Amino acid sequence: MQKILLSIILCFPVIGIVALLLSDAKEFTPIVILVVIGQVLMIRYVFIEIAFKLLSKTSLNRLRDVLDFDWIKN
């Protein structure tokens, strides 16, 4: 389920540039393509990484509860 939602979010910038091309906008510049690439990279490497860190932490805590295991702090 998560992969599907993240894939949809990742497609939003591409959908936006396609809509801009189809609407015959006169203010289209090549910088828009760079912005779309930047948005895709930002979503891919920042937001997905933050989501992974949060979900992995909660998953590890659930596993710890199931195994009845305590974390050892150094």
Secondary structure, 3 states (H helix, E strand, C coil): CHHHHHHHHHHHHHHHHHHHHHCCCCCCCHHHHHHHHHHHHHHHHHHHHHHHHHHHHHHHHHHHHHHCCCCCCC
